[in-house]
Amino acid sequence: MHSGETTMVILLLIGLAARSNLISTCACILLILQFSKLDVLFPYLETHGLELGLLFLLLSILVPIATDKVTTRELLYNVTSLPGLLAIISGALATHLNSEGLKLMQIDPGIIFGLIVGSVIGILFFNGQPVGPLMAAGVAALFIEVLNWFR
């Protein structure tokens, strides 16, 4: 077994132990692709997987607007109120952090294992909600940048 396959098996076991369906499912899918010689799809997934994931995330977030569970009046209030303005600032900051996290993962792809282990720890011990490694990478990039200030 190659090191990538071994790592996927370890991630599968970590996902099962942490009761994280997302980690377990992703590890299984990648193992199936490897063992069935469909790993030619890996470059496509690497290039477009994030966009596809964000597409489905955004779709799930926009459903309440499309189904009129959130009205136009509520939307306008939520962008003009103090909580709404703070949400706009938070969204801008989060997207910047995500961009920095993406750069970090491109520079050092091995960091993903630590991000996943950290996510599992957050799930198990802090009742966290896994939303993917990108935001975790953004926070890691911020920590690294702050540490670099002191060097």
FIVOMAR-465531 format. One line per field, with one value per residue (C-alpha): residue in one letter; x, y, z; chain. Coordinates in Angstrom, 3 decimals. Example, Ala and Ser with C-alpha at 12.3 -4.5 7.8 and 13.67 -1.06 7.14 Angstrom:
BEGIN
type: a / s
X: 12.300 / 13.670
Y: -4.500 / -1.060
Z: 7.800 / 7.140
mol: A / A
***
This chain:
BEGIN
type: m / h / s / g / e / t / t / m / v / i / l / l / l / i / g / l / a / a / r / s / n / l / i / s / t / c / a / c / i / l / l / i / l / q / f / s / k / l / d / v / l / f / p / y / l / e / t / h / g / l / e / l / g / l / l / f / l / l / l / s / i / l / v / p / i / a / t / d / k / v / t / t / r / e / l / l / y / n / v / t / s / l / p / g / l / l / a / i / i / s / g / a / l / a / t / h / l / n / s / e / g / l / k / l / m / q / i / d / p / g / i / i / f / g / l / i / v / g / s / v / i / g / i / l / f / f / n / g / q / p / v / g / p / l / m / a / a / g / v / a / a / l / f / i / e / v / l / n / w / f / r
X: 0.000 / 1.343 / 1.638 / -1.374 / -3.542 / -2.253 / -3.058 / -6.569 / -7.132 / -5.914 / -8.255 / -11.097 / -10.428 / -10.137 / -13.399 / -15.136 / -13.774 / -14.839 / -18.223 / -17.422 / -19.339 / -17.680 / -14.112 / -15.029 / -16.948 / -14.191 / -11.522 / -13.679 / -14.340 / -10.641 / -9.720 / -12.331 / -10.983 / -7.436 / -8.248 / -10.483 / -7.762 / -9.930 / -7.270 / -7.053 / -9.913 / -7.647 / -6.334 / -9.921 / -11.003 / -7.965 / -8.664 / -12.459 / -13.417 / -13.346 / -15.585 / -18.048 / -18.090 / -18.654 / -21.401 / -23.345 / -22.643 / -23.947 / -26.981 / -27.911 / -27.475 / -29.618 / -32.549 / -34.353 / -34.264 / -35.470 / -38.320 / -39.362 / -38.510 / -36.480 / -38.262 / -36.769 / -37.657 / -35.691 / -32.764 / -32.709 / -32.909 / -30.099 / -27.708 / -28.556 / -28.683 / -25.618 / -25.640 / -26.022 / -23.122 / -20.995 / -21.985 / -20.795 / -17.457 / -17.184 / -17.911 / -15.201 / -12.706 / -13.624 / -13.177 / -9.773 / -8.782 / -10.048 / -7.905 / -4.850 / -5.744 / -5.970 / -2.520 / -1.156 / -2.578 / -1.094 / 2.331 / 2.233 / -0.333 / 0.855 / -0.722 / -4.144 / -3.576 / -3.037 / -6.112 / -8.221 / -6.822 / -7.539 / -11.076 / -11.617 / -10.363 / -12.776 / -15.642 / -14.857 / -13.905 / -15.433 / -18.711 / -17.476 / -19.104 / -16.842 / -17.284 / -14.126 / -10.419 / -10.359 / -11.371 / -9.083 / -6.250 / -7.123 / -6.890 / -3.608 / -2.267 / -3.216 / -1.440 / 1.648 / 1.655 / 1.383 / 4.214 / 6.354 / 5.976 / 7.930 / 10.807
Y: 0.000 / 3.450 / 6.272 / 8.107 / 5.029 / 4.485 / 8.088 / 7.715 / 4.587 / 6.493 / 9.382 / 6.914 / 5.464 / 8.928 / 9.935 / 6.821 / 7.355 / 11.004 / 10.166 / 12.550 / 11.320 / 13.879 / 12.799 / 9.114 / 9.519 / 11.553 / 9.045 / 6.189 / 7.932 / 8.636 / 5.047 / 3.720 / 5.986 / 4.803 / 1.106 / 1.221 / 3.007 / 6.114 / 8.248 / 10.082 / 12.122 / 13.425 / 16.436 / 17.439 / 17.077 / 19.004 / 21.819 / 22.013 / 20.182 / 23.303 / 25.158 / 22.265 / 22.078 / 25.814 / 25.617 / 23.102 / 24.998 / 28.225 / 26.430 / 25.129 / 28.587 / 30.288 / 27.839 / 29.825 / 32.908 / 30.980 / 29.420 / 32.774 / 31.699 / 34.916 / 37.936 / 40.865 / 43.090 / 40.846 / 40.839 / 44.638 / 44.918 / 42.418 / 44.409 / 47.785 / 46.823 / 46.646 / 42.804 / 42.904 / 45.306 / 43.153 / 40.135 / 41.957 / 42.772 / 39.187 / 37.823 / 39.981 / 38.949 / 35.263 / 35.274 / 36.924 / 34.280 / 31.542 / 32.951 / 32.888 / 29.343 / 28.238 / 29.722 / 27.903 / 24.565 / 25.098 / 25.921 / 23.109 / 20.412 / 18.246 / 20.673 / 19.267 / 16.262 / 18.533 / 20.556 / 17.410 / 16.109 / 19.512 / 19.426 / 15.980 / 17.240 / 20.173 / 17.800 / 15.373 / 17.716 / 21.097 / 20.079 / 21.730 / 21.654 / 20.687 / 22.987 / 22.030 / 22.575 / 25.876 / 28.067 / 26.083 / 26.721 / 30.424 / 30.541 / 28.579 / 31.050 / 33.905 / 32.197 / 31.613 / 35.251 / 36.445 / 34.102 / 35.489 / 38.969 / 37.768 / 36.166
Z: 0.000 / -0.946 / 1.575 / 0.085 / 0.488 / 4.030 / 4.899 / 3.467 / 5.591 / 8.669 / 7.821 / 7.347 / 10.800 / 12.348 / 10.669 / 11.976 / 15.499 / 15.445 / 13.906 / 11.052 / 8.030 / 5.768 / 6.525 / 6.332 / 3.076 / 1.427 / 2.443 / 1.106 / -2.198 / -2.713 / -1.815 / -4.249 / -6.993 / -6.281 / -6.150 / -9.226 / -11.220 / -11.588 / -9.967 / -13.290 / -11.787 / -9.015 / -10.977 / -11.831 / -8.201 / -7.046 / -9.508 / -9.301 / -6.098 / -3.962 / -6.409 / -6.478 / -2.688 / -2.383 / -4.989 / -2.903 / 0.323 / -1.204 / -2.628 / 0.829 / 2.337 / -0.331 / -0.153 / 2.605 / 0.357 / -2.690 / -0.696 / 0.822 / 4.377 / 4.450 / 3.004 / 1.099 / 4.042 / 6.422 / 3.995 / 3.827 / 7.608 / 8.005 / 5.830 / 7.381 / 11.068 / 13.313 / 13.325 / 9.537 / 9.094 / 11.410 / 9.293 / 6.150 / 7.799 / 9.072 / 5.611 / 4.080 / 6.769 / 6.447 / 2.676 / 3.103 / 5.665 / 3.359 / 0.559 / 2.813 / 3.892 / 0.274 / -0.396 / 2.666 / 1.509 / -1.963 / -0.510 / 2.072 / 1.141 / 4.037 / 6.483 / 5.591 / 7.855 / 10.855 / 9.929 / 9.819 / 13.111 / 14.650 / 13.251 / 14.756 / 18.129 / 17.830 / 17.049 / 19.837 / 22.670 / 21.877 / 20.223 / 17.027 / 13.633 / 10.738 / 7.765 / 5.955 / 6.143 / 4.270 / 7.204 / 9.502 / 7.040 / 7.062 / 10.848 / 10.680 / 8.112 / 10.458 / 13.388 / 11.237 / 10.146 / 13.759 / 14.791 / 11.975 / 13.475 / 16.519 / 14.614
mol: A / A / A / A / A / A / A / A / A / A / A / A / A / A / A / A / A / A / A / A / A / A / A / A / A / A / A / A / A / A / A / A / A / A / A / A / A / A / A / A / A / A / A / A / A / A / A / A / A / A / A / A / A / A / A / A / A / A / A / A / A / A / A / A / A / A / A / A / A / A / A / A / A / A / A / A / A / A / A / A / A / A / A / A / A / A / A / A / A / A / A / A / A / A / A / A / A / A / A / A / A / A / A / A / A / A / A / A / A / A / A / A / A / A / A / A / A / A / A / A / A / A / A / A / A / A / A / A / A / A / A / A / A / A / A / A / A / A / A / A / A / A / A / A / A / A / A / A / A / A / A
***
